[in-house]
Amino acid sequence: MKNPVMRATLMSALAVMAFGAQAQTTLTFWHSMDGDLGKEVSALADRFNQTHPQYRVVPVYKGNYELGLAAGVSAYRNGNAPDILQVYEVGTPNMMASNAVVPVAQVFKDAGIPNDESAFVPSVAAYYSDSKTGHLISQPFNSSTPVLYYNKDAFKKAGLDPDEPPKTWNALAADAAALRAAGMTCGYTNAGQQGWIQIEGFSAWNGLPVATRNNGFDGTDAVLNFNGPLQTAHITQLNEMHKKGDFSFYGRNDDATTKFYSGDCGILTTSSGSLNRIRQYAKFDVGVGMMPYQDGAPGAPQNAFIGGASLWVFKGKTPETYKGVAEFLHFLVEPDIAAEWHQKTGYLPITNAAYTLTREQGFYQTHPGADIAMKQMINKPPLPFTKGLRLGNMSQVRTIMDEELEKVWNGQETSKASLDNMVTRGNLLLRRFETSIAAKQ
């Protein structure tokens, strides 16, 4: 056949027919992305399926992170686990201890598919790597970190520089007071789990550990120790702001984010993954800044560490399934795919190549502030205790943090007593986890 176009078309058609004649391998992917994020997950699966016709990834929404983790573990025990499960970052120790998963590094090795782990952002890869081997046990997917959002229009009205977000907590306190003096009902607020931002994130950004044993990476016998002078001073400052009305607490859900983009609050700290939604709904010019650090903290700011989730692979699957899983995971970190996911969702670019590509495409020029989260992550090389947490039952520990901080805001407890109680109660959960691990060995 002399016509190259017709020959290429025929070869493509024959390839499709050949794949159709073969048994297609279905890959189940359970996730916790709802709304627009869920649509993006489905779009990724569709794109992979189109370019890899021998496989069919089927994404299934299984509820929020806690429900998704519970569903996945239960399904494994009943012999019908999904092939891939999205698990939030604090579920990492529980998944490692479950004896139900195959490390991602092993999945790639067995499938014969190269996987350059050095391509990932170091502080992201470190969170999901085995502390002994240094290799990935799960694959980073949607990573986020707390950032500061502020209302530039409100800053102008209050006589503040709209191009200068507060860099320290003292500066934030002063700006919040100025916003209130200018007529805002709420100067500063925080959305989401308070402990993740005001204790865990605060500690890392200021170069402090959350627990001994390098935040649990070096052993399950770690002990919480975030009740030091700097953390106590921070919670005390927030409480003073709360008494004055400059800091407003709107509960454990995401109501504070709504208060911000509706124009009630001038400053908000929450996940970097909220950027696109905030910009979509805000009727004012939104600014993004790095998280404030504590005045006088040696070496601050240090580096941020992540929230979000990673992808895990269950045991008991066929070689064909594992080959397909490796192909899909490899697809997700291709520069154009990872960059697109970052740009459409607001989550971090998890690879250096995705970050570079996004910058080269001019995305950060047209979307100011979208690179702030990444700048925090790479601000300084992570210390052994600022690369993340490896603490069992951390979800329950965060609930304790919320409970104790609410007592501070309600005037029932001092800042020091609150932090001491968090550590005491949290350590009981860590010991329970340590005991359960020892019983399995």
N, C-alpha and C positions, 0 to 999 in steps of 0.2 A: 504494500500500500504506500503510494508515493506521498499522499497528502499528510503532513505531520500532525495537523490539527485533528483530522479524522482518526489517525492512528492512536493519538493520545486519548481521544474520547473513547475509542473502542477498548483500549487497555484499561482505562478507568472503569468502564462498565463491566469488563470481565472480572476486575478485582472485586467490585462490589458483589457480583454474582458469586464469586468464589467464597467471599466472607459469608454471604447469605446461606451458602450450602453447608458451611461449617456450623457447629453448635456455638451459639453466642454465649459468652460467660457473663452472667448477671452479677453485679457487685452492689450490695446493699450498704448505704451510707446514712447512718442515723446522726442527725444534727439538732442543734438548738437555736437555729437562726430563724426568727419569725419575721413577718412583714416584708419590707423591702430587702432586708438581708437574706431572707429565705428565697426571694426571687433571684437574687444574685447567685446563691448556691445552686439553684436549679439551672441558671444560665451557664454556670461553669460545667455542670454535669452534661448539659445538652451539647456544649461545645466539644467536650471530650468525646462524647458518644459519636459525634459527627466525624471526628478525625480518627477515631479508633473503633471502627465498626465491629470488630471482633469482641468488643466489650459493651456492656450497657450499665452505667452507673445509675442507681435508683436512689435519689435522696429522699429521706423520710424525716419529717419534723417530729421530734419526740418530747416537746415541751422545753421548759427552761433547763439550765445546766444541771441543777440537782435532779430533776425528773429524768433527764436524759441519761445521766450517769446511773441512776437506779434502774432504769429500764434496760440499759446495756448489760449490767452485771446480772440482773435477773434472767435476761434472755440467755446469757452464757451458761448459767446454772441449769437452765431448762433445755440446753442443747440446741438453741436456735438463735445464737448471737449474730448480730450484723457483721459484715466484713470490716467495716470502718465505723468507729464511734468517735464523735467529737466530745471531748471532756475538758471542763474548765481547769485553769492552771492549778488551783488548790486541790484538785482531785488527783494530781500526779502521784503522790505517795500511795494513795489507795489503789490506783491502777497497778502500780509497781508491785504492791504487796498481794495483789489478787491471784497471781500465778495464772492469769487467764489470757495474757497477751504475748505477742511476739515482738521483740524490739524492732523498730523500723529499720535500723541498720541491718539487721539480720534478714528482713524481708527483701531489701534491695540486693543483698549479697546472694541469697538463694535464687533470686530471679535473674541474676546476671545483669542487672541494670546499674550503671554507675550512679553514685549519689555523692556529690561533692558537698560534704557537710561544712566545709569552710566558706561556702557561698552564703550561708545564713549570717545574719547580724549576730555577732558573738554573744551579746547579752541575752538574745532570744534563744539561740541554740543551747546556751549553758543551762537554761531553765529546764529544758527537756532532754538533757543528756545524762547518761549514767556517770556518776561521780567517779567510778572506778575505771571504766573503759574510755570515757570521754566521748562515746558514740551516742547518737540519738536513740532514745527509747520510744519517742513519739515524734510526729512531725509538726512543727509550728504551722499554724493556719491563720487564725484571727488573733493578732496580738495588739494590745492597747496599753496605754499608760495614762495616769492622770495628767491633765493640763489645766491651765487657767484660761477662762473665757471672760471677756469684759465688753461692756456696752460703750463703744467709742463715742456715741452721741451723748450719752449720759456723762461721760468723762469731760467732754467739752463744756457741757452745761454747768458742771461742778467746778470748772476752772482747772481741771487736770489735763495733763498732756495726753491726747488720745493715742499717741504713738509710743507711750511709755507705760506698759503694764507694770504692776508692782513686782519688784525682784525679791523682796524679803517680806517676812510676815509683819514686821513693823511698818513697812511701806504699805502693805495691804490694809492693815488696821487704819492707817491714816487716810487712805483712799476711801475705804468704806465709810468712815466718819464724814468725809467731805461729800460723798454721794448722798448720805442721809441728810446732811445740812442743806443740800440743794433740793430736797423734797422727795427723794426716793423712799419708798416704804421699807426697802431692804437693801442694805449696802452689799453684804456678802452672804453667800450660801454655798452649801456643799450637797451634791447629789450622789446617790448610790451608797454603797457600804462605807461608813465612816472610817472603819478600821483600815480598810485597804488604802485610803488616801491619807488620813490624818495620823496613822501610826506606822503602817508598813511602808507606804510610799514616802512619808516624812522621814522615817529612819534611814532608808536607803539614800535619799537625796542629800541628807546631811551626814552621810558616811558612818551610820550607826547600824549595828546588828539588831535584828528582831529577836533572835534566839542564839544560844551557844551552838557549838559544833557547826559554825558557818551556816547558820539558819537551817540546820538539820541536814545539810548535804553530806556531812561527815558521819552521820549516825542518828538512829532513832531515839537516842538518849538525850537529845537536845532539850534545853530548858529555856523558856521564854524569858527575855530580859529587857523588854522595851519600856520599863518603868524607871528609866534613868532621869537625871536632871534636865536634859534638853527636851525630852518628850513631855516631862511634867510641866516645864515652862511653856511649851507650846499649847497644851490643853488648857493651862491656866489663862493664857492670853486669849484663846478662843472664848473661854467662859466669861472673861471680862467684857469682850466684845458683845457676847450674847446678852449680858446684863444691861448694856447700854442700848441694845437694839440694833447694833451695827452688824451682827451676825445672826442670821435667822435659820432655824432648823425646821425642815418641813417633812420629817419622817423618813422612813427607810426606803420608800419607793422612789420614783423619779420625779416627784412633784416639784423639786427644786429646779430641775431643768426647765419645766414649763414656766415657773415663776421668772426664770431668767429670760427666755425668749419672748415672753409676753411683756417684758419691760418693767416688771416689778423689782427685780434685783439687778444691781449693776455689775457684780462680779460673781462668777461661779467657778468652782473646781469640780470636775467630773472627768469621765473617761474621754480619751482622744477619739474613741469610736463614735462619740455623739456629735462630732463636728458637722457632718453633712446634714443631720436632722436639725441642729440648731440654726445653721445657715438657711435651711429651707423655710423655717417658721418665723425667724426673727424679722422684725420690721425696722431694724436699725443696723448700723455698721458694726459687725462683730469683730472684735480683736482677739487674738490668741497669744498667750504668753507661757513661758515656762513656769512650772510650779515654784512658789516662793521658797526660799531657804531661810533658816534661822540665823539671825545676826550673831556673829561670834562663833559659829560652828566651824571647827578647824577643817579646812579643805573643802568646805561646801561652796557651790553644789558639786555633788559627786556624780552619780548616774542614776537614772530612773530604772526600775524594773517593771516587768510586764504583768498585765492581766490578760484576759481573753482565754483562748483555748487551743488545744492541739488535737491531732488525729491519731487514734490508736488502732492497732490491728489485732484481732482476736486469734487465738489458737484454734486448731482443728479444721482448717480450711484446706482445699485442694491446691496442688501446685499451680494449676491454671488460675485459680482465684488469686493467689499471692502474686502471680505475675501481673495480673490485671490491676491489683491494688498498687503494686510498685509503679506501673505505668501511669496510673492516675495521680499518685503522689508526686511523681516526677513532672507530670504535666502542670500541676498546681504551682510549682516553683520556677517554671520557665519565666524568664524576665518579663515578657509581654503579658502573661497571665497574672503573675504576682503583682505587677505594676497596675494592671487594670483593677484587680481586686482592691488594692490599696486606694486607688483614686475614686472608685465608686462607693466604697463603704466607709472610708475614714480610718480603717485599721492601719497599723504600721506596715510598711513594706518589709517583709521578713527576710529578704535577701538584699545584699549590697547591690546586685545588678538591677533589681527592681527599683531601688532608691535612685541609682544613677540614671536609669532610663526615664523615670518620672521627672527628674530634674532636667534632663536633656530635652524632654518634650515640652518644657516650659510650664508644667502644671503648677509648680509652686509660685510662679509669677502671676498666673491667673487666679490662683486660689491661695492668697496669702495666709500663712499660719498653718497650712496643712503639713509643713515639715517640722513643726515645733516638737511634736512627739518624738520624731526620729532624732532630732538634735539633743533631746534629753537623754535618749538611750545611749548615744555615742559621745556624750559630753566628756566622759573620762572612762578609761578601761575599768570594768567592774572589779571591785574587790571580792575576795572569797565570800564575804557576807553581804554583798550588794548585787549578786547575780540572780537572786530570787529566793524562794522558800522551798523547803522540802520537809514540811511538817504535816504529820497525819492529823485528821479530823479538823483541818484548818477552817472548813466551812462553819463548823460549830463554834470554833474560837472566834470567828468574825461576828457571829451572833452575840456572843458574850461581850465583845467590844462595843457593839451597838447598845446593848442593855446598860452597860456601865457608863458609857458616854451620855446617854439620855438622862441618867441620874445626875450627872454633873450639870447639864443644861437645866434640869428641873430643880436645882438647888438642894438635892438630897445627899450629895457626896462631894468631897474635895477632889481636885484633879489627881493628887497623889494617891488618895484612897482608891479612886476609880482605876488607875493604872495598876496598882498593887493587886486589886481584886481580879482584874483581867488576867494578870500573870498567874495568880494562884489558881483560879478556876480553869484557865487554859492549860496549865501544866498537868492538871488531873486528866484532861482529855489526851494530852500527849503521852502520858504514862499508860493510859488505856490502850492507845494505839500501839505503843511499844510492846505491851504485854501480848496483844493479839498477834503481832509479828513473830514474837518469840515462840508462841504456841504453834505456829505453822512450820517452824524450822525443826 
